[in-house]
């Protein structure tokens, strides 16, 4: 049976919901209702972001790429990165390889068994 995980507010502007997790990857859906994260971050995981709706600046190291629905961006492990929602609202699907342990610890409570 498919597990449905709870949604969590990462900030006033960003909500996350884990969609799936295995030993090799973790996939989540993120909803933006404002600009997004206040600053960049990095982690040892490769990250792929697929944009479902909205317009974003994807900041990947020193590179800034404007992206929208249907676009995808890959971030190598350890690279400082951020997303800035330009349209005020947007949705994306993110996958991390290997799975982010911090997300596994914080965001994987099952909504209904």
Secondary structure, 3 states (H helix, E strand, C coil): CCCEECEEECCCCEEEEEEEECCCCEEEEEEECCCECCCCECCCCEEEEEEEECEEEEEECCEEEEEECCCEEEECCCCCEEEEECCCCEEEEEEEECCCHHHHHHCCCEEEC
